Amino acid sequence: MTLTSKDHIELHEKYGAHNYAPLDVVLSRGEGVWVWDVEGNKYLDMLAAYSAVNQGHRHPKILKAMQEQLERITLTSRAFYNDRLGLFLKKLHDITGYDKALPMNSGAEAVETALKIARKWAYVKKGIPLNDGEIIVALNNFHGRTITVVSFSSEPQYRYGFGPFTPGFVFVPFGDADAIEKAINWKTIGVMLEPIQGEGGINVPPDGYLRRVRQITEERGVLLILDEIQTGLGRTGKMFAFEWEDARPDILILGKALGGGVYPVSAALADNHIMEVIKPGDHGSTFGGNPVAAAVGIAALDVIIEEKLPERALQLGSYFMEKLKEIESPYIKEVRGKGLMIGVEIKPEYKNAKPFIKRLKEKGILVKETHERVIRFAPPLVITKEELDWAIERIREVFTQSL
């Protein structure tokens, strides 16, 4: 018996925890920037799994690397070396310039890893009294959903019902470098930020913000930790968003597109003088750095470089943003973003973006809202100008027709 979309949704709702509210589309196939539902309807994916599919769905080079590795060995744990992990770590070094990487699986795990590295560095190297350190974070941040990470979220829903919370975090407004400078004291370990807040609504800080924060942290002897899980690996038009302002962090967090859209791969990166505080037994993961992840990570990085995806994101993102801003719509409050990471904010009087998302789906475009009124447009970076033009025509229709 062939199941319909309705059948699949009913199974999800009956047997799955209701921790997501998906759009009512059931996808069964993907290729490049296109996906198909179980009935065979074709859609342009303009979310790219929250930037995990920068290289497009089922990129042949990434699939080939994964399939070849599946035929050899899939898991060794870190109790033994494997013949792929060292090559992956060197690839990360060659691309990022960092001395060392600590591989994990999900983005949230990499954030937790970065926090542990930073805290131990502060106690062992900087001399902050044990367990007294603080990390400065931005209001409206999103770094994941583990207990420690929601402990420094300012979103009430992410926190309600999950306390007691992990202490040691100080909030400042996003985009305000002076507030960071004022918040630094003898207990400050470092500052952790997203270069652009993704889940927070595609919030782009003022020009010069990251550069100034980098200067402040260097002057005050505290770490700069940048979460580039969404913004990294080409999304904003540079390989890493920090490159826009020459604000190389002390600890860099990567994930999502590092797995090429086929496997969870993440990492926290730092130079030797920081990473050397981590000793055997301090941290780890059974699956982190497994041979399949390493093989996929190498191929994912190769595709980004070989196909010049950051350059594509810069060129096509500028074009897309310009076309979106040209739309004369009574519903749009603002269009903002960088590269192919773009948010369209709906005016407050329309309360939420769901009606527009539903209409876009009916026209063959899949997107999702964040913070109720912001629609994210973040297609795979392999999208073509012709495919963008196809989307722009339909987006314009949705935002110029009456509700």
N, C-alpha and C positions, 0 to 999 in steps of 0.2 A: 504494500500500500504506500502510495506517495503522500507524504505529509505536506500540507499547505503552510503558508506563513502563519495563519491563525492557529493551526495545530502546534507549530513550534513555539509560538508565543505562550500558548496555554501550558505547555510542558515546562517552559522556563518559569512561569508565574507559580505553577503548582509545586515544583520541586526545588526551585532555587531561592536562596535568600534574596530579599528585595532591597539589595544595596545599590542598585542602579535603576534608572528610569530611561531605558533605551527608546530611541525612535522606533516606531512600529514598522521596521523593515527587517527581514530575515535574510542575511547574505549567505551565499553558498559558493561564490567563485569570485576571483579577482585577477586582474591583469593590468599592470601599469597603473594608470590613474582611474581605471574603470572597475566597477564591481557589479555583480548580478545577484538578484534575489532568487528564492527557490522557484518562483513562477517564471523566471527568465527575464524580468524587467532589468534594464541596464541603467546604471547611475554613475555620475562622476563623483568620486570620493574627494571631498574638499575638507576633510578632517585629518586624513592620513594617520588614523589611530593616535591622535594627539602628538604628531610628529615622529612616530615610530616607523612610519613607512616613507621616509624621505626618498628612498631609492625606488619607490613604486612597489606595487603588489607583485610578489613572486618574481623578483628580478632573476633572470636566468643564471647569472654568474654566482649569485648568493645561493640559489637553490643547488647549483652544481657542487659548490664547496660543501654544503651541508650533506647532500646525498653521498658524496665521496667519503666524507668522514663517518657517516652512519654505517658504511660498509667496513670500516676499519676498527674503531673503538669509540664508544660513546661516553663512558664515564670511568674515571680512575679514582676520584676524590683527590684531595690534596695530600693524601698520605704518600702518594707517589708522584713523580714527575710525569708529564706526558709530552709528546713531540709536537704539540701545537701551541701550547700556552706561551712558551718562551718567544715564539715567533710573533704571536699576538701582542705581547707586552712590548717587544721591540718596535712593532708597527705603531703602537700608541706613543712610544717615546719619539719616534722619528717624526710623527705628525704634530705632536703637542709640544715637544721639547722638555717634558718633565722626566726626571730621572727614574721614577718608579710609579707603578700602578698597582692598585689592589683590586682585583676583579671580583665582581659580585653578579647578581642576577637582575633583580628589579631595581628601578630607580630609587625607591624608598630605602632599599638596603644600602645603596651607594651613599645616600644622604646620612644614614646612621653611621656608616663607615667613616665618612668625613668628620662627623662629630666626634667619634671616638679618637681618631687620629689627632684632631685639634686639641681635644681635652688632654690627652696624654702628653702631647708636646708642651702644653702650657704648664703642666705639673712637673714634668721631668726637665725641660729645657729652660722655661721662662722663670720658674720658681714660684708660681702662684700656689698658695697653700692648697693641699689636696682637697678636692671636692668643693672648693670655694669659687671656681671660675664661672664666668658668664659669657654668653655669646649674644651679640646684638643681631636682631632679625628685623625684617620690615613688616609693618602692618599689611594685611591683605595678601600675605605670602601663601604659596602652596608648594610644599616639598614632599608630600606624601601623606599617608594616613596611619602610620604606626603610632603607638602610644606616645613615644618621645616626640615625634614630629607634630602630632596634633597638640602637644603641650605648648608649642610655640606658634600655633595658628590663632589668628584673631577672628576666625569664622565660628560663630556660636554652634552651628550644627555639627561641625567637625569635632567639637569638644564635648557636647552635651551627653552625659551618661557614661563617659569614658575615664573619669578621674579615679584616683588621684593622679596628678600630672607630674612629669619630670621637671624639676626646678632648673634654674640656671640660664634663663633667657630674658632678654630685655628688648622691648618693642620700641621702634622709632617709625615715623612716617616714611613711606617709600618715596624716593626721589629727593630727600632732604639730607644732603651731606653734612650740613651744620649740626643737625640733630644727632648724627652719628658721632661727630667730634665731641659734642657735649656729653654723650652717654658713655664714652670711654673712661674707665677708671682703672685702679690697680688690679681689679679682678677680671678685667676684660681679656678673654682668650682671643676673640676675633669677631668678624662681621660676616654673616652669611646672607647672600642675596641671590635673587634671579635677575639677570641683566634686563629682562623684560618679564613682567609678571603675566604668565599664561593663563592659568585657571582663575587668577584674580581679575581678568577682563582685558587681556592684551594691553596692560598698562606700560607705556613707554616713558622712562624717566627723562628729565631735561637733559639736553646736550651738556656734556662735561661732567655729569654726575658720577659715572664709574671712575673716570680719571681722577676726580677729586677724592673719592672714597679710597682709591688706591694710594694716593698721596698721603692721606690722613693715616691710614693703617700702617704705612711704612714709617711715617714720622713717629707714631706712637708705639711701634713695636708690637702690633697685634696682627693676627692673620686675616687675610681676605679669602673667603671661601665663596666660590661662585657655583651655583647650581645651573648647569647648562644642559640639563636633561632634555628640555624642550628647545632651547635656543641654539644649542650647539650642533655641530656636524652639518653646517650649511644653511640652516633654516632662515637666518636673518640676512643672508647675503655675504657673510664671511664664514670661514670654517667655524670660528667661535665668535659669539657676540662681543666678548671682551675686546676683540681686536679692533672694533670700531673706535675705541678710545685708549688703546694701548694700556689696558688695565689688567695685565696678567695676574691672576690670583695665586695665592700660595697653595691652595687646594682647589682643584677643578673636579667637578662631578659630572659624569657622562652616563647616558643610558639611552633608552628608546631606539633611535636610529642606529645605535651601535650594534643592534641585533638585526638590522636590515629588514625588519618587519616579519621575521620568521622565527626568532628565538629571543628569549630574554637575556640580554647582556648589558652589564653596567660596570662602572669602575670609578674609584676615587684616585686622583693622581696628585703627586706632590714631588718635590725635590728631596734628595737624600737627607738633608739636615732636618727635615720634618718627618719623613716616612720612617727613618731609622729608629724612631721610638717604638714602633710596632715590632714585637718579638713573637717567636713561635708560641702559640696558645692564646695570644691576645685577641685574635679575631679570625674568623674564617667562615666557610660555607662549603657544604658537601658538593654542591653543584657549581659554585663560583669558580670560573676558570676551567670548566670541563672542556674536553677536546672539541665537542660540537660547537660550543659557544665560542671558543677561540677561532676555529675555522670560519665560522660565520662572521665573527668580528673582523677578521682580516679581509674577507671578501667585501663586507659592508663598507669598510674604510676605502678599499681600493676603488669601488664603484663611485664613491663620493668624489674622489680625486680624479679618476680617469674620465668621468663624464662631466667634470667641472660643475658640480651641482651648486656650490656656493655662488658661482658666477651666474648661473641660471636663475637662482633665487633672487639675486640682486637685480638683474635685468627684467625678469618677468614680474617680480614683486613691485618694482617701481611702476611698470606699465599697468598692472592690475589695480594698484592703489589709485593711480591717476584716474582710471576708468570708473572706479567705485565712487570717487569724490565728484565725478561729473554728473552722477545720477541726481536729478532734482526730485527729491522724495519728501513728502510731508512726514515721513516716519523716522528718518535717519537723523540722529543727533550728531554723530561724529564717526569718522573713519580714521583708524590709527593703526600703526604697526611698523614693521621693518622687514624687508625682504618679503618672503611668502608666509609671514606670520601676521595676519591682519584681523582686526576686530571691527565690526560694524555695530555701533551702539544705537539701540532704539530709544526714541524719546520717552521720558518717564510716564507720560500720560497713556502710553500703550501697554504699560505694566510688564509685559514679558514678550520674548521673541518667538514663542512657540508657533503662533499663526504664520509667521513668515517662514519658519523652518519647515512647516507642513507644506506650504505652497512650493517651496524650493524642491522638496522631495517629489511633489507631483510633477514638477518639470524636469526631474532627473538629476537633481543635485543634492548630495547628502552633506549636511553640516549639523552642528550642535551648538546650543547656547551655553554660556557660562555667566554666572551672576545675573541670571534671569533675563537681562536685556542686551547682552553682548553676543553677537553671532561670530563664531570663529571661522575664518576662511584660511585654511592651511593645507593646501593640496600637496600631494607628493611633488618633490622638486623636479621630477622628470616630466612634468606637464609641459605641453607645447603652447605656443602663442595661439595656435588655431583652437586648441581645446579651451584655453582661457577665453577667447572670443566667444566661443559657443556658450560658455558659462555666463559671461558678462551680459549677453543678450537676454538670457532668462532671468538673471538677477535683477536687471533693470525692469523687466516686466513685473516681477513680484513686488518691487518697491515703489512702483508708480501706479499700480492698480489699487482701487479702493478695497478696503477690507470687507 
